[in-house]
Structures are given as structure tokens and as C-alpha cells.
Amino acid sequence: MHEVGLMQEMIEVLRRSVQENGLEKVSRVRLVVGKMTAALPQALSFAFDVLSAEEPWLEGAELEIEERELRARCLSCGEEYAVPEYHFVCPRCDSRESEIVSGRELYIDFYEGS
């Protein structure tokens, strides 16, 4: 379950930012997670619940997770399309030459605190 390791790193990034900004408590955290990261939102949420219980500055914080679908742009015709089950074929021209435009994201979008 690599989500625990990912969440440990996210919490460490949050900790540094909270300290740099002179905050004492975080009330809400929003993560953006692309489908291609293979990080399961439910597992991330579970890891956050377990790990945040050990951090007084995260006590009661709400975690929001925005999932980003896997999208590609055809290098032949420029069509941007959702990629079903890693099947990179342009629905307009049937080209297999595409570049990924979203779905690899894994970052803290924002957090709220005081």
C-alpha cells in the first residue's frame, strides 16, 4: 500500500509549509490525484486519517481529494480526449501518437489553517 508512504510525504510537506507560515492548525487539505498515479483515493483518505491522528496540528482536518482523469492530445490531429483503460487511440483519426495532458498529477492543491 504505497498510499501510506505518499501520505507521509504529503504530511511532511504540509508540516514545513505550516511552520513557514506560522500556523498552528490545519482544518482542510485538498489533494489532486491523477488516475495514472495508481494512488487510490480511499487508501489515501484512510492513510490521512491514521497519520493525522498522530499530529495535533492536523486533528480534525478534512481531506478533499480531486481525481483527475487520464487525458491525452493526439499528435496527428490535435484532438484532446479521455483515455479509456490506457487505450491511447485518438477517437477522431485513430492515431496512436498522443501525449498525456492530465492524469499524472499528485499534489497538494491548497490547505486552510489558522
Backbone as XML, in Angstrom:
<?xml version="1.0"?>
<chain id="A" units="angstrom">
  <residue number="1" name="MET">
    <atom name="N" x="0.858" y="-1.181" z="0.000"/>
    <atom name="CA" x="0.000" y="0.000" z="0.000"/>
    <atom name="C" x="0.901" y="1.240" z="0.000"/>
  </residue>
  <residue number="2" name="HIS">
    <atom name="N" x="1.270" y="1.705" z="-1.178"/>
    <atom name="CA" x="2.171" y="2.843" z="-1.283"/>
    <atom name="C" x="1.510" y="4.160" z="-0.890"/>
  </residue>
  <residue number="3" name="GLU">
    <atom name="N" x="0.189" y="4.153" z="-0.726"/>
    <atom name="CA" x="-0.523" y="5.370" z="-0.327"/>
    <atom name="C" x="-0.075" y="5.867" z="1.045"/>
  </residue>
  <residue number="4" name="VAL">
    <atom name="N" x="0.303" y="4.964" z="1.944"/>
    <atom name="CA" x="0.777" y="5.388" z="3.270"/>
    <atom name="C" x="2.068" y="6.194" z="3.119"/>
  </residue>
  <residue number="5" name="GLY">
    <atom name="N" x="2.994" y="5.712" z="2.319"/>
    <atom name="CA" x="4.239" y="6.436" z="2.082"/>
    <atom name="C" x="3.987" y="7.783" z="1.417"/>
  </residue>
  <residue number="6" name="LEU">
    <atom name="N" x="3.083" y="7.799" z="0.449"/>
    <atom name="CA" x="2.733" y="9.059" z="-0.209"/>
    <atom name="C" x="2.142" y="10.048" z="0.786"/>
  </residue>
  <residue number="7" name="MET">
    <atom name="N" x="1.262" y="9.547" z="1.636"/>
    <atom name="CA" x="0.629" y="10.441" z="2.604"/>
    <atom name="C" x="1.628" y="10.921" z="3.651"/>
  </residue>
  <residue number="8" name="GLN">
    <atom name="N" x="2.570" y="10.085" z="4.040"/>
    <atom name="CA" x="3.615" y="10.537" z="4.972"/>
    <atom name="C" x="4.384" y="11.704" z="4.369"/>
  </residue>
  <residue number="9" name="GLU">
    <atom name="N" x="4.724" y="11.599" z="3.092"/>
    <atom name="CA" x="5.434" y="12.693" z="2.415"/>
    <atom name="C" x="4.570" y="13.942" z="2.315"/>
  </residue>
  <residue number="10" name="MET">
    <atom name="N" x="3.287" y="13.779" z="1.997"/>
    <atom name="CA" x="2.374" y="14.921" z="1.911"/>
    <atom name="C" x="2.267" y="15.635" z="3.257"/>
  </residue>
  <residue number="11" name="ILE">
    <atom name="N" x="2.181" y="14.864" z="4.317"/>
    <atom name="CA" x="2.080" y="15.456" z="5.652"/>
    <atom name="C" x="3.362" y="16.192" z="5.994"/>
  </residue>
  <residue number="12" name="GLU">
    <atom name="N" x="4.496" y="15.667" z="5.591"/>
    <atom name="CA" x="5.768" y="16.355" z="5.846"/>
    <atom name="C" x="5.839" y="17.671" z="5.075"/>
  </residue>
  <residue number="13" name="VAL">
    <atom name="N" x="5.382" y="17.670" z="3.842"/>
    <atom name="CA" x="5.333" y="18.912" z="3.053"/>
    <atom name="C" x="4.408" y="19.918" z="3.736"/>
  </residue>
  <residue number="14" name="LEU">
    <atom name="N" x="3.258" y="19.446" z="4.178"/>
    <atom name="CA" x="2.322" y="20.305" z="4.907"/>
    <atom name="C" x="2.960" y="20.872" z="6.173"/>
  </residue>
  <residue number="15" name="ARG">
    <atom name="N" x="3.640" y="20.019" z="6.926"/>
    <atom name="CA" x="4.272" y="20.437" z="8.179"/>
    <atom name="C" x="5.241" y="21.610" z="7.935"/>
  </residue>
  <residue number="16" name="ARG">
    <atom name="N" x="6.082" y="21.455" z="6.917"/>
    <atom name="CA" x="7.046" y="22.525" z="6.608"/>
    <atom name="C" x="6.341" y="23.822" z="6.229"/>
  </residue>
  <residue number="17" name="SER">
    <atom name="N" x="5.300" y="23.711" z="5.416"/>
    <atom name="CA" x="4.563" y="24.899" z="4.985"/>
    <atom name="C" x="3.839" y="25.567" z="6.156"/>
  </residue>
  <residue number="18" name="VAL">
    <atom name="N" x="3.238" y="24.754" z="7.002"/>
    <atom name="CA" x="2.538" y="25.282" z="8.180"/>
    <atom name="C" x="3.526" y="26.035" z="9.075"/>
  </residue>
  <residue number="19" name="GLN">
    <atom name="N" x="4.694" y="25.455" z="9.290"/>
    <atom name="CA" x="5.709" y="26.110" z="10.118"/>
    <atom name="C" x="6.211" y="27.394" z="9.469"/>
  </residue>
  <residue number="20" name="GLU">
    <atom name="N" x="6.478" y="27.354" z="8.170"/>
    <atom name="CA" x="6.954" y="28.542" z="7.458"/>
    <atom name="C" x="5.954" y="29.683" z="7.490"/>
  </residue>
  <residue number="21" name="ASN">
    <atom name="N" x="4.671" y="29.334" z="7.535"/>
    <atom name="CA" x="3.616" y="30.349" z="7.521"/>
    <atom name="C" x="3.102" y="30.701" z="8.916"/>
  </residue>
  <residue number="22" name="GLY">
    <atom name="N" x="3.729" y="30.154" z="9.951"/>
    <atom name="CA" x="3.359" y="30.494" z="11.324"/>
    <atom name="C" x="1.975" y="30.058" z="11.743"/>
  </residue>
  <residue number="23" name="LEU">
    <atom name="N" x="1.491" y="28.972" z="11.163"/>
    <atom name="CA" x="0.173" y="28.463" z="11.526"/>
    <atom name="C" x="0.292" y="27.413" z="12.627"/>
  </residue>
  <residue number="24" name="GLU">
    <atom name="N" x="-0.794" y="27.215" z="13.337"/>
    <atom name="CA" x="-0.797" y="26.233" z="14.413"/>
    <atom name="C" x="-1.674" y="25.021" z="14.107"/>
  </residue>
  <residue number="25" name="LYS">
    <atom name="N" x="-2.668" y="25.216" z="13.242"/>
    <atom name="CA" x="-3.634" y="24.146" z="12.992"/>
    <atom name="C" x="-4.087" y="24.186" z="11.531"/>
  </residue>
  <residue number="26" name="VAL">
    <atom name="N" x="-4.292" y="23.011" z="10.976"/>
    <atom name="CA" x="-4.822" y="22.876" z="9.618"/>
    <atom name="C" x="-6.228" y="22.303" z="9.727"/>
  </residue>
  <residue number="27" name="SER">
    <atom name="N" x="-7.179" y="22.932" z="9.015"/>
    <atom name="CA" x="-8.562" y="22.467" z="9.087"/>
    <atom name="C" x="-9.017" y="21.744" z="7.822"/>
  </residue>
  <residue number="28" name="ARG">
    <atom name="N" x="-8.352" y="22.033" z="6.692"/>
    <atom name="CA" x="-8.770" y="21.401" z="5.439"/>
    <atom name="C" x="-7.573" y="21.295" z="4.499"/>
  </residue>
  <residue number="29" name="VAL">
    <atom name="N" x="-7.502" y="20.161" z="3.799"/>
    <atom name="CA" x="-6.437" y="19.904" z="2.835"/>
    <atom name="C" x="-7.089" y="19.373" z="1.568"/>
  </residue>
  <residue number="30" name="ARG">
    <atom name="N" x="-6.657" y="19.904" z="0.439"/>
    <atom name="CA" x="-7.180" y="19.417" z="-0.841"/>
    <atom name="C" x="-6.026" y="18.854" z="-1.668"/>
  </residue>
  <residue number="31" name="LEU">
    <atom name="N" x="-6.162" y="17.585" z="-2.051"/>
    <atom name="CA" x="-5.177" y="16.920" z="-2.900"/>
    <atom name="C" x="-5.741" y="16.741" z="-4.307"/>
  </residue>
  <residue number="32" name="VAL">
    <atom name="N" x="-4.868" y="16.820" z="-5.289"/>
    <atom name="CA" x="-5.227" y="16.487" z="-6.662"/>
    <atom name="C" x="-4.457" y="15.221" z="-7.003"/>
  </residue>
  <residue number="33" name="VAL">
    <atom name="N" x="-5.197" y="14.207" z="-7.439"/>
    <atom name="CA" x="-4.614" y="12.890" z="-7.708"/>
    <atom name="C" x="-5.034" y="12.429" z="-9.093"/>
  </residue>
  <residue number="34" name="GLY">
    <atom name="N" x="-4.070" y="12.259" z="-9.968"/>
    <atom name="CA" x="-4.346" y="11.757" z="-11.309"/>
    <atom name="C" x="-4.505" y="10.247" z="-11.312"/>
  </residue>
  <residue number="35" name="LYS">
    <atom name="N" x="-5.354" y="9.766" z="-12.188"/>
    <atom name="CA" x="-5.614" y="8.321" z="-12.260"/>
    <atom name="C" x="-4.356" y="7.515" z="-12.578"/>
  </residue>
  <residue number="36" name="MET">
    <atom name="N" x="-3.426" y="8.114" z="-13.318"/>
    <atom name="CA" x="-2.241" y="7.372" z="-13.730"/>
    <atom name="C" x="-1.245" y="7.186" z="-12.589"/>
  </residue>
  <residue number="37" name="THR">
    <atom name="N" x="-1.439" y="7.858" z="-11.479"/>
    <atom name="CA" x="-0.530" y="7.675" z="-10.337"/>
    <atom name="C" x="-0.759" y="6.346" z="-9.644"/>
  </residue>
  <residue number="38" name="ALA">
    <atom name="N" x="-1.893" y="5.732" z="-9.895"/>
    <atom name="CA" x="-2.283" y="4.468" z="-9.266"/>
    <atom name="C" x="-2.453" y="4.611" z="-7.762"/>
  </residue>
  <residue number="39" name="ALA">
    <atom name="N" x="-2.617" y="5.834" z="-7.284"/>
    <atom name="CA" x="-2.891" y="6.065" z="-5.864"/>
    <atom name="C" x="-4.410" y="6.044" z="-5.680"/>
  </residue>
  <residue number="40" name="LEU">
    <atom name="N" x="-4.878" y="5.163" z="-4.849"/>
    <atom name="CA" x="-6.315" y="5.017" z="-4.631"/>
    <atom name="C" x="-6.810" y="6.061" z="-3.631"/>
  </residue>
  <residue number="41" name="PRO">
    <atom name="N" x="-7.789" y="6.870" z="-4.028"/>
    <atom name="CA" x="-8.297" y="7.906" z="-3.126"/>
    <atom name="C" x="-8.760" y="7.373" z="-1.769"/>
  </residue>
  <residue number="42" name="GLN">
    <atom name="N" x="-9.414" y="6.211" z="-1.759"/>
    <atom name="CA" x="-9.887" y="5.654" z="-0.491"/>
    <atom name="C" x="-8.708" y="5.290" z="0.413"/>
  </residue>
  <residue number="43" name="ALA">
    <atom name="N" x="-7.657" y="4.748" z="-0.180"/>
    <atom name="CA" x="-6.474" y="4.378" z="0.599"/>
    <atom name="C" x="-5.734" y="5.630" z="1.078"/>
  </residue>
  <residue number="44" name="LEU">
    <atom name="N" x="-5.675" y="6.670" z="0.252"/>
    <atom name="CA" x="-5.064" y="7.931" z="0.679"/>
    <atom name="C" x="-5.844" y="8.533" z="1.843"/>
  </residue>
  <residue number="45" name="SER">
    <atom name="N" x="-7.153" y="8.492" z="1.731"/>
    <atom name="CA" x="-8.008" y="9.028" z="2.786"/>
    <atom name="C" x="-7.815" y="8.250" z="4.095"/>
  </residue>
  <residue number="46" name="PHE">
    <atom name="N" x="-7.747" y="6.941" z="3.996"/>
    <atom name="CA" x="-7.514" y="6.106" z="5.175"/>
    <atom name="C" x="-6.153" y="6.428" z="5.794"/>
  </residue>
  <residue number="47" name="ALA">
    <atom name="N" x="-5.128" y="6.530" z="4.949"/>
    <atom name="CA" x="-3.781" y="6.848" z="5.448"/>
    <atom name="C" x="-3.768" y="8.212" z="6.116"/>
  </residue>
  <residue number="48" name="PHE">
    <atom name="N" x="-4.475" y="9.175" z="5.543"/>
    <atom name="CA" x="-4.548" y="10.505" z="6.144"/>
    <atom name="C" x="-5.197" y="10.428" z="7.524"/>
  </residue>
  <residue number="49" name="ASP">
    <atom name="N" x="-6.294" y="9.697" z="7.625"/>
    <atom name="CA" x="-6.986" y="9.567" z="8.920"/>
    <atom name="C" x="-6.063" y="8.971" z="9.978"/>
  </residue>
  <residue number="50" name="VAL">
    <atom name="N" x="-5.344" y="7.929" z="9.623"/>
    <atom name="CA" x="-4.457" y="7.251" z="10.577"/>
    <atom name="C" x="-3.278" y="8.152" z="10.958"/>
  </residue>
  <residue number="51" name="LEU">
    <atom name="N" x="-2.619" y="8.725" z="9.954"/>
    <atom name="CA" x="-1.417" y="9.523" z="10.216"/>
    <atom name="C" x="-1.726" y="10.878" z="10.853"/>
  </residue>
  <residue number="52" name="SER">
    <atom name="N" x="-2.838" y="11.482" z="10.480"/>
    <atom name="CA" x="-3.168" y="12.791" z="11.054"/>
    <atom name="C" x="-3.564" y="12.684" z="12.524"/>
  </residue>
  <residue number="53" name="ALA">
    <atom name="N" x="-4.005" y="11.498" z="12.939"/>
    <atom name="CA" x="-4.359" y="11.291" z="14.349"/>
    <atom name="C" x="-3.142" y="11.438" z="15.253"/>
  </residue>
  <residue number="54" name="GLU">
    <atom name="N" x="-1.953" y="11.276" z="14.681"/>
    <atom name="CA" x="-0.711" y="11.398" z="15.448"/>
    <atom name="C" x="-0.149" y="12.818" z="15.430"/>
  </residue>
  <residue number="55" name="GLU">
    <atom name="N" x="-0.816" y="13.722" z="14.722"/>
    <atom name="CA" x="-0.333" y="15.094" z="14.566"/>
    <atom name="C" x="-1.363" y="16.060" z="15.141"/>
  </residue>
  <residue number="56" name="PRO">
    <atom name="N" x="-1.107" y="16.658" z="16.306"/>
    <atom name="CA" x="-2.082" y="17.571" z="16.909"/>
    <atom name="C" x="-2.492" y="18.722" z="15.990"/>
  </residue>
  <residue number="57" name="TRP">
    <atom name="N" x="-1.588" y="19.204" z="15.168"/>
    <atom name="CA" x="-1.896" y="20.320" z="14.271"/>
    <atom name="C" x="-2.803" y="19.910" z="13.105"/>
  </residue>
  <residue number="58" name="LEU">
    <atom name="N" x="-3.014" y="18.614" z="12.932"/>
    <atom name="CA" x="-3.915" y="18.093" z="11.892"/>
    <atom name="C" x="-5.206" y="17.505" z="12.467"/>
  </residue>
  <residue number="59" name="GLU">
    <atom name="N" x="-5.338" y="17.545" z="13.782"/>
    <atom name="CA" x="-6.503" y="16.945" z="14.433"/>
    <atom name="C" x="-7.792" y="17.545" z="13.874"/>
  </residue>
  <residue number="60" name="GLY">
    <atom name="N" x="-8.670" y="16.678" z="13.396"/>
    <atom name="CA" x="-9.967" y="17.097" z="12.867"/>
    <atom name="C" x="-9.921" y="17.681" z="11.466"/>
  </residue>
  <residue number="61" name="ALA">
    <atom name="N" x="-8.769" y="17.684" z="10.833"/>
    <atom name="CA" x="-8.664" y="18.246" z="9.479"/>
    <atom name="C" x="-9.442" y="17.395" z="8.482"/>
  </residue>
  <residue number="62" name="GLU">
    <atom name="N" x="-10.067" y="18.072" z="7.541"/>
    <atom name="CA" x="-10.830" y="17.412" z="6.491"/>
    <atom name="C" x="-9.938" y="17.268" z="5.259"/>
  </residue>
  <residue number="63" name="LEU">
    <atom name="N" x="-9.951" y="16.090" z="4.666"/>
    <atom name="CA" x="-9.195" y="15.833" z="3.441"/>
    <atom name="C" x="-10.156" y="15.753" z="2.271"/>
  </residue>
  <residue number="64" name="GLU">
    <atom name="N" x="-9.906" y="16.568" z="1.251"/>
    <atom name="CA" x="-10.655" y="16.501" z="-0.003"/>
    <atom name="C" x="-9.708" y="15.963" z="-1.063"/>
  </residue>
  <residue number="65" name="ILE">
    <atom name="N" x="-10.212" y="15.086" z="-1.893"/>
    <atom name="CA" x="-9.393" y="14.544" z="-2.971"/>
    <atom name="C" x="-10.121" y="14.767" z="-4.291"/>
  </residue>
  <residue number="66" name="GLU">
    <atom name="N" x="-9.450" y="15.464" z="-5.199"/>
    <atom name="CA" x="-9.977" y="15.652" z="-6.547"/>
    <atom name="C" x="-9.232" y="14.696" z="-7.465"/>
  </residue>
  <residue number="67" name="GLU">
    <atom name="N" x="-9.976" y="13.796" z="-8.082"/>
    <atom name="CA" x="-9.365" y="12.856" z="-9.026"/>
    <atom name="C" x="-9.354" y="13.478" z="-10.414"/>
  </residue>
  <residue number="68" name="ARG">
    <atom name="N" x="-8.218" y="13.366" z="-11.097"/>
    <atom name="CA" x="-8.109" y="13.851" z="-12.468"/>
    <atom name="C" x="-8.064" y="12.651" z="-13.408"/>
  </residue>
  <residue number="69" name="GLU">
    <atom name="N" x="-8.915" y="12.707" z="-14.407"/>
    <atom name="CA" x="-8.945" y="11.611" z="-15.364"/>
    <atom name="C" x="-7.721" y="11.657" z="-16.266"/>
  </residue>
  <residue number="70" name="LEU">
    <atom name="N" x="-7.435" y="10.524" z="-16.870"/>
    <atom name="CA" x="-6.342" y="10.425" z="-17.818"/>
    <atom name="C" x="-6.822" y="10.977" z="-19.158"/>
  </residue>
  <residue number="71" name="ARG">
    <atom name="N" x="-6.136" y="12.047" z="-19.620"/>
    <atom name="CA" x="-6.478" y="12.685" z="-20.888"/>
    <atom name="C" x="-5.224" y="12.801" z="-21.741"/>
  </residue>
  <residue number="72" name="ALA">
    <atom name="N" x="-5.430" y="12.724" z="-23.051"/>
    <atom name="CA" x="-4.309" y="12.814" z="-23.987"/>
    <atom name="C" x="-4.668" y="13.756" z="-25.133"/>
  </residue>
  <residue number="73" name="ARG">
    <atom name="N" x="-3.633" y="14.201" z="-25.825"/>
    <atom name="CA" x="-3.796" y="15.021" z="-27.024"/>
    <atom name="C" x="-3.135" y="14.284" z="-28.184"/>
  </residue>
  <residue number="74" name="CYS">
    <atom name="N" x="-3.889" y="14.125" z="-29.260"/>
    <atom name="CA" x="-3.390" y="13.453" z="-30.447"/>
    <atom name="C" x="-2.331" y="14.332" z="-31.110"/>
  </residue>
  <residue number="75" name="LEU">
    <atom name="N" x="-1.187" y="13.754" z="-31.404"/>
    <atom name="CA" x="-0.112" y="14.491" z="-32.053"/>
    <atom name="C" x="-0.339" y="14.621" z="-33.560"/>
  </residue>
  <residue number="76" name="SER">
    <atom name="N" x="-1.296" y="13.882" z="-34.098"/>
    <atom name="CA" x="-1.600" y="13.961" z="-35.531"/>
    <atom name="C" x="-2.642" y="15.034" z="-35.844"/>
  </residue>
  <residue number="77" name="CYS">
    <atom name="N" x="-3.751" y="15.029" z="-35.080"/>
    <atom name="CA" x="-4.839" y="15.966" z="-35.404"/>
    <atom name="C" x="-5.118" y="16.991" z="-34.311"/>
  </residue>
  <residue number="78" name="GLY">
    <atom name="N" x="-4.513" y="16.843" z="-33.132"/>
    <atom name="CA" x="-4.709" y="17.807" z="-32.048"/>
    <atom name="C" x="-5.905" y="17.558" z="-31.157"/>
  </residue>
  <residue number="79" name="GLU">
    <atom name="N" x="-6.669" y="16.531" z="-31.428"/>
    <atom name="CA" x="-7.841" y="16.198" z="-30.602"/>
    <atom name="C" x="-7.400" y="15.874" z="-29.176"/>
  </residue>
  <residue number="80" name="GLU">
    <atom name="N" x="-8.094" y="16.444" z="-28.182"/>
    <atom name="CA" x="-7.857" y="16.074" z="-26.790"/>
    <atom name="C" x="-8.981" y="15.144" z="-26.380"/>
  </residue>
  <residue number="81" name="TYR">
    <atom name="N" x="-8.624" y="14.038" z="-25.722"/>
    <atom name="CA" x="-9.635" y="13.032" z="-25.413"/>
    <atom name="C" x="-9.329" y="12.322" z="-24.094"/>
  </residue>
  <residue number="82" name="ALA">
    <atom name="N" x="-10.401" y="11.794" z="-23.485"/>
    <atom name="CA" x="-10.266" y="10.949" z="-22.304"/>
    <atom name="C" x="-9.725" y="9.606" z="-22.763"/>
  </residue>
  <residue number="83" name="VAL">
    <atom name="N" x="-8.802" y="9.053" z="-21.988"/>
    <atom name="CA" x="-8.166" y="7.788" z="-22.348"/>
    <atom name="C" x="-8.836" y="6.665" z="-21.570"/>
  </residue>
  <residue number="84" name="PRO">
    <atom name="N" x="-9.601" y="5.826" z="-22.266"/>
    <atom name="CA" x="-10.255" y="4.716" z="-21.564"/>
    <atom name="C" x="-9.282" y="3.556" z="-21.364"/>
  </residue>
  <residue number="85" name="GLU">
    <atom name="N" x="-9.087" y="3.175" z="-20.114"/>
    <atom name="CA" x="-8.270" y="2.000" z="-19.753"/>
    <atom name="C" x="-6.924" y="1.952" z="-20.479"/>
  </residue>
  <residue number="86" name="TYR">
    <atom name="N" x="-6.238" y="3.066" z="-20.510"/>
    <atom name="CA" x="-4.888" y="3.179" z="-21.095"/>
    <atom name="C" x="-4.848" y="2.805" z="-22.577"/>
  </residue>
  <residue number="87" name="HIS">
    <atom name="N" x="-5.949" y="3.028" z="-23.259"/>
    <atom name="CA" x="-6.045" y="2.746" z="-24.689"/>
    <atom name="C" x="-5.846" y="4.068" z="-25.433"/>
  </residue>
  <residue number="88" name="PHE">
    <atom name="N" x="-4.606" y="4.371" z="-25.780"/>
    <atom name="CA" x="-4.235" y="5.637" z="-26.394"/>
    <atom name="C" x="-4.454" y="5.608" z="-27.907"/>
  </residue>
  <residue number="89" name="VAL">
    <atom name="N" x="-5.709" y="5.723" z="-28.304"/>
    <atom name="CA" x="-6.054" y="5.789" z="-29.718"/>
    <atom name="C" x="-6.999" y="6.969" z="-29.892"/>
  </residue>
  <residue number="90" name="CYS">
    <atom name="N" x="-6.631" y="7.880" z="-30.767"/>
    <atom name="CA" x="-7.437" y="9.076" z="-30.987"/>
    <atom name="C" x="-8.820" y="8.702" z="-31.521"/>
  </residue>
  <residue number="91" name="PRO">
    <atom name="N" x="-9.879" y="9.196" z="-30.889"/>
    <atom name="CA" x="-11.227" y="8.874" z="-31.356"/>
    <atom name="C" x="-11.575" y="9.569" z="-32.677"/>
  </residue>
  <residue number="92" name="ARG">
    <atom name="N" x="-10.818" y="10.605" z="-33.046"/>
    <atom name="CA" x="-11.100" y="11.321" z="-34.289"/>
    <atom name="C" x="-10.383" y="10.698" z="-35.495"/>
  </residue>
  <residue number="93" name="CYS">
    <atom name="N" x="-9.079" y="10.409" z="-35.351"/>
    <atom name="CA" x="-8.308" y="9.966" z="-36.529"/>
    <atom name="C" x="-7.659" y="8.583" z="-36.367"/>
  </residue>
  <residue number="94" name="ASP">
    <atom name="N" x="-7.868" y="7.936" z="-35.226"/>
    <atom name="CA" x="-7.329" y="6.602" z="-34.932"/>
    <atom name="C" x="-5.808" y="6.551" z="-34.792"/>
  </residue>
  <residue number="95" name="SER">
    <atom name="N" x="-5.170" y="7.683" z="-34.666"/>
    <atom name="CA" x="-3.723" y="7.708" z="-34.473"/>
    <atom name="C" x="-3.386" y="7.177" z="-33.080"/>
  </residue>
  <residue number="96" name="ARG">
    <atom name="N" x="-2.233" y="6.565" z="-32.972"/>
    <atom name="CA" x="-1.753" y="6.080" z="-31.678"/>
    <atom name="C" x="-0.647" y="6.982" z="-31.138"/>
  </residue>
  <residue number="97" name="GLU">
    <atom name="N" x="-0.412" y="8.089" z="-31.791"/>
    <atom name="CA" x="0.613" y="9.034" z="-31.348"/>
    <atom name="C" x="-0.040" y="10.139" z="-30.543"/>
  </residue>
  <residue number="98" name="SER">
    <atom name="N" x="0.129" y="10.066" z="-29.237"/>
    <atom name="CA" x="-0.507" y="11.012" z="-28.334"/>
    <atom name="C" x="0.446" y="11.414" z="-27.223"/>
  </residue>
  <residue number="99" name="GLU">
    <atom name="N" x="0.133" y="12.544" z="-26.597"/>
    <atom name="CA" x="0.854" y="12.955" z="-25.402"/>
    <atom name="C" x="-0.148" y="13.098" z="-24.267"/>
  </residue>
  <residue number="100" name="ILE">
    <atom name="N" x="0.286" y="12.757" z="-23.081"/>
    <atom name="CA" x="-0.576" y="12.853" z="-21.910"/>
    <atom name="C" x="-0.675" y="14.311" z="-21.492"/>
  </residue>
  <residue number="101" name="VAL">
    <atom name="N" x="-1.905" y="14.789" z="-21.277"/>
    <atom name="CA" x="-2.099" y="16.171" z="-20.825"/>
    <atom name="C" x="-2.611" y="16.246" z="-19.384"/>
  </residue>
  <residue number="102" name="SER">
    <atom name="N" x="-3.174" y="15.179" z="-18.874"/>
    <atom name="CA" x="-3.549" y="15.136" z="-17.456"/>
    <atom name="C" x="-3.703" y="13.684" z="-17.027"/>
  </residue>
  <residue number="103" name="GLY">
    <atom name="N" x="-3.587" y="13.495" z="-15.723"/>
    <atom name="CA" x="-3.722" y="12.159" z="-15.156"/>
    <atom name="C" x="-2.516" y="11.725" z="-14.357"/>
  </residue>
  <residue number="104" name="ARG">
    <atom name="N" x="-1.422" y="12.518" z="-14.421"/>
    <atom name="CA" x="-0.214" y="12.195" z="-13.656"/>
    <atom name="C" x="-0.084" y="13.027" z="-12.380"/>
  </residue>
  <residue number="105" name="GLU">
    <atom name="N" x="-1.028" y="13.908" z="-12.140"/>
    <atom name="CA" x="-0.932" y="14.839" z="-11.019"/>
    <atom name="C" x="-0.946" y="14.130" z="-9.666"/>
  </residue>
  <residue number="106" name="LEU">
    <atom name="N" x="-0.190" y="14.672" z="-8.753"/>
    <atom name="CA" x="-0.225" y="14.251" z="-7.354"/>
    <atom name="C" x="0.376" y="15.390" z="-6.558"/>
  </residue>
  <residue number="107" name="TYR">
    <atom name="N" x="-0.484" y="16.249" z="-6.041"/>
    <atom name="CA" x="-0.001" y="17.419" z="-5.324"/>
    <atom name="C" x="-1.050" y="17.973" z="-4.366"/>
  </residue>
  <residue number="108" name="ILE">
    <atom name="N" x="-0.560" y="18.769" z="-3.423"/>
    <atom name="CA" x="-1.443" y="19.488" z="-2.512"/>
    <atom name="C" x="-1.891" y="20.736" z="-3.240"/>
  </residue>
  <residue number="109" name="ASP">
    <atom name="N" x="-3.187" y="20.840" z="-3.512"/>
    <atom name="CA" x="-3.725" y="21.987" z="-4.215"/>
    <atom name="C" x="-3.749" y="23.205" z="-3.280"/>
  </residue>
  <residue number="110" name="PHE">
    <atom name="N" x="-4.279" y="22.993" z="-2.072"/>
    <atom name="CA" x="-4.269" y="24.054" z="-1.068"/>
    <atom name="C" x="-4.589" y="23.446" z="0.292"/>
  </residue>
  <residue number="111" name="TYR">
    <atom name="N" x="-4.359" y="24.246" z="1.311"/>
    <atom name="CA" x="-4.805" y="23.866" z="2.654"/>
    <atom name="C" x="-5.269" y="25.115" z="3.363"/>
  </residue>
  <residue number="112" name="GLU">
    <atom name="N" x="-6.120" y="24.926" z="4.354"/>
    <atom name="CA" x="-6.620" y="26.036" z="5.165"/>
    <atom name="C" x="-6.218" y="25.788" z="6.601"/>
  </residue>
  <residue number="113" name="GLY">
    <atom name="N" x="-5.874" y="26.847" z="7.289"/>
    <atom name="CA" x="-5.469" y="26.704" z="8.682"/>
    <atom name="C" x="-5.493" y="28.035" z="9.389"/>
  </residue>
  <residue number="114" name="SER">
    <atom name="N" x="-5.108" y="27.987" z="10.648"/>
    <atom name="CA" x="-5.064" y="29.214" z="11.452"/>
    <atom name="C" x="-3.882" y="29.159" z="12.414"/>
  </residue>
</chain>
